[in-house]
């Protein structure tokens, strides 16, 4: 029996929940410590934490993530490890004011480049956690594509439009 889209979404997308939670917590902590709201910094902290979670997932779900990469591309496992390392490096660079604009642009490019992989995975029903072809399918794109656009906007506004002064 197939899994419901909603059930799969709830189990599969927990790293995205980190973004608003960490944003609110850091916003409150910065307000208490610095007596002022720092929205862009709180947004960068939240994105950094989310990227650490997703970067670590590349090492936990390597086999499943390798299935997400189209068959014609070589070195799938190496690409999964490399992108995991990149996500962790980017998470650190987001918090260094000197690098936040260039990191923001690179992260936006990264989000654009991984979208075809997410589309391929959805069309082929890849379940990253079980390393199988029993995922939610193309309906997942109704969630993932707007989410990618949201991540791009989040990054643009927190790193490029309103960088540290």
C-alpha positions in Angstrom: 0.0 0.0 0.0 1.4 3.4 -0.9 2.2 6.1 1.6 0.3 9.3 1.7 1.9 12.5 0.4 1.2 14.3 3.7 2.7 11.5 5.8 5.8 11.4 3.8 6.1 15.2 3.8 5.9 15.3 7.6 8.6 12.6 8.1 10.9 13.8 5.3 11.1 17.5 5.6 12.1 18.1 9.2 15.3 20.2 8.3 13.0 22.8 6.8 11.3 23.2 10.2 14.6 24.2 11.7 14.7 27.4 9.7 11.7 29.2 11.3 12.4 27.7 14.7 16.1 28.8 14.8 15.1 32.2 13.3 12.7 33.0 16.1 15.0 31.7 18.8 18.0 33.7 17.5 15.8 36.8 17.0 14.7 36.7 20.6 18.2 35.9 22.0 19.8 38.8 19.9 17.0 41.1 21.1 17.8 40.2 24.7 21.6 40.5 24.3 21.8 43.5 22.0 18.6 45.3 22.8 17.6 45.4 19.1 16.1 43.0 16.5 18.6 41.7 14.0 16.4 40.1 11.3 19.0 39.5 8.6 21.5 38.0 11.1 18.8 35.8 12.7 17.9 34.6 9.2 21.5 33.8 8.3 21.9 31.9 11.6 18.8 29.9 10.9 19.9 29.1 7.3 23.4 28.1 8.7 21.8 25.7 11.2 19.5 24.2 8.6 22.5 23.8 6.2 24.4 22.0 8.9 21.5 19.6 9.3 21.1 19.0 5.6 24.9 18.7 5.2 25.1 16.0 7.8 22.2 14.2 6.1 24.5 13.8 3.1 26.7 11.5 5.2 23.7 9.7 6.9 21.6 9.1 3.8 24.4 8.9 1.2 23.0 5.9 -0.7 19.5 7.4 -0.9 20.9 10.8 -2.0 23.0 9.1 -4.7 19.8 7.7 -6.1 18.5 11.3 -6.5 21.3 12.0 -9.1 20.4 11.2 -12.7 21.9 7.9 -13.9 23.9 9.5 -16.7 26.0 11.5 -14.2 29.1 9.7 -12.8 30.6 9.8 -9.3 27.2 10.0 -7.5 28.5 9.0 -4.0 31.4 11.5 -4.3 29.0 14.2 -5.4 26.8 13.5 -2.4 29.8 13.8 0.0 31.0 17.0 -1.8 27.7 18.7 -1.6 27.4 17.8 2.1 30.8 19.3 2.7 29.8 22.4 0.7 26.7 22.9 2.7 28.6 22.8 5.9 31.3 25.2 4.6 28.5 27.6 3.3 26.8 27.4 6.7 30.0 28.8 8.3 30.6 31.4 5.6 27.1 32.8 6.1 28.1 33.9 9.6 31.3 35.7 8.5 30.2 39.3 7.6 33.1 39.6 5.1 31.8 36.7 3.1 28.1 36.9 3.5 27.3 38.5 0.1 29.4 36.2 -2.0 28.2 33.2 0.1 24.6 34.4 -0.5 25.1 34.4 -4.3 26.8 31.0 -4.2 24.0 29.6 -2.1 21.4 30.9 -4.4 23.3 29.3 -7.3 23.5 26.1 -5.3 19.7 26.1 -4.7 19.1 26.6 -8.4 21.6 23.8 -9.4 20.1 21.2 -7.0 16.5 21.8 -8.2 16.9 19.5 -11.3 18.1 16.8 -8.9 15.1 17.2 -6.7 12.8 17.1 -9.8 14.6 13.9 -11.0 14.2 12.4 -7.6 10.5 13.2 -7.3 9.7 12.0 -10.8 11.5 8.7 -10.1 9.9 8.4 -6.6 13.2 8.3 -4.8 13.0 8.0 -1.0 16.2 9.3 0.3 15.9 7.9 3.7 15.2 4.3 2.6 17.4 4.5 -0.5 14.5 3.1 -2.5 12.2 4.1 -5.4 9.1 4.2 -3.1 9.0 8.0 -2.5 6.1 10.3 -2.8 6.6 11.1 -6.5 6.0 14.1 -8.6 3.4 15.5 -6.2 6.3 16.4 -4.0 7.3 19.1 -6.4 4.2 21.1 -5.4 6.0 21.5 -2.1 9.7 21.4 -3.2 9.7 24.0 -6.0 8.0 26.7 -3.9 10.4 25.8 -1.0 13.4 26.3 -3.3 12.1 29.7 -4.3 11.5 30.5 -0.6 15.1 29.5 0.3 16.4 31.7 -2.6 14.4 34.7 -1.4 15.5 34.0 2.2 19.1 33.9 1.2 18.8 37.0 -1.0 17.2 39.2 1.6 19.4 38.0 4.5 22.7 38.0 2.7 22.6 40.4 -0.2 19.7 42.9 0.2 20.3 43.4 4.0 23.9 42.3 4.7 25.8 43.2 7.9 26.8 46.7 8.2 
